[in-house]
């Protein structure tokens, strides 16, 4: 019985960047040090840096006292939202939920 393995279809996208000769030379040197070509180096470095930026901006870090306050507020019985809270929610939706 023979088994046929299908290769995954690899798709890629192109990114064109204009760099100063000095920046390109430094990038090329760094890629060479790591044994990568420019495409591998650029893709892996930009991908890691993008992940770091996204992670740093999607997390909220609280001090221990702020965390305790937050938890204590969550444990309180629910109340009707204030006018300020309603406006803040509307502003958030208007600014961040545009599609």
VOGU-3710 file (C-alpha; in Angstrom, 3 decimals, decimal comma):
1> xxxxxxxxxx> 0,000/0,000/0,000  1,542/3,310/-0,994  1,044/6,565/0,798  0,927/9,896/-0,968  2,030/12,875/1,070  0,683/16,218/0,052  2,966/19,183/0,346  1,471/22,130/2,143  0,887/25,002/-0,152  3,229/27,767/0,919
11> xxxxxxxxxx> 2,067/31,258/0,237  4,162/34,328/0,700  3,769/38,022/0,474  6,242/40,637/-0,699  7,466/43,610/1,348  9,506/46,295/-0,392  11,570/48,563/1,831  13,838/51,480/1,023  16,876/51,644/3,313  19,957/53,762/3,549
21> xxxxxxxxxx> 23,101/51,940/2,418  24,408/51,977/6,000  21,291/50,308/7,411  21,268/47,690/4,657  24,948/46,940/5,281  24,325/46,435/9,008  21,331/44,206/8,322  23,341/42,167/5,815  26,182/41,808/8,322  23,818/40,658/11,077
31> xxxxxxxxxx> 22,166/38,152/8,723  25,580/36,825/7,701  26,629/36,425/11,359  23,510/34,320/11,968  23,993/32,333/8,773  20,777/33,616/7,238  20,019/35,308/3,968  18,397/38,743/3,986  14,894/37,362/3,522  15,189/34,874/6,401
41> xxxxxxxxxx> 16,774/37,446/8,686  14,277/40,180/7,856  11,278/37,891/8,173  12,329/36,348/11,489  13,487/39,625/13,028  10,445/41,628/11,986  8,158/38,792/13,066  9,730/38,580/16,537  9,716/42,350/16,959  6,086/42,582/15,809
51> xxxxxxxxxx> 5,089/39,868/18,318  6,898/41,736/21,097  5,171/45,025/20,247  1,762/43,357/20,053  2,299/41,515/23,354  3,452/44,688/25,107  0,436/46,605/23,895  -2,223/43,970/24,504  -1,368/43,395/28,141  -2,254/45,531/31,111
61> xxxxxxxxxx> 0,251/45,303/33,927  -0,983/46,278/37,378  0,820/46,870/40,617  -0,146/44,499/43,416  -2,300/47,153/45,105  -4,045/48,016/41,826  -4,659/44,305/41,204  -6,205/43,871/44,677  -8,415/46,931/44,075  -9,497/45,564/40,678
71> xxxxxxxxxx> -10,401/42,173/42,137  -12,287/43,750/45,047  -14,310/45,837/42,584  -15,170/42,715/40,577  -16,404/40,995/43,714  -18,880/43,769/44,523  -22,515/43,418/43,450  -23,217/44,804/39,990  -24,611/48,320/39,785  -26,061/50,328/36,936
81> xxxxxxxxxx> -23,363/52,053/34,886  -22,822/55,754/35,533  -23,220/58,344/32,790  -19,418/58,652/32,746  -19,086/54,889/32,180  -21,626/54,980/29,389  -19,799/57,839/27,633  -16,451/56,076/28,091  -17,896/52,911/26,531  -19,314/54,863/23,597
91> xxxxxxxxx> -15,960/56,608/23,082  -14,118/53,287/23,193  -16,456/51,722/20,656  -16,232/54,743/18,377  -12,417/54,851/18,476  -11,371/51,197/18,628  -14,165/49,224/17,042  -14,176/50,878/13,643  -14,346/48,276/10,875
//
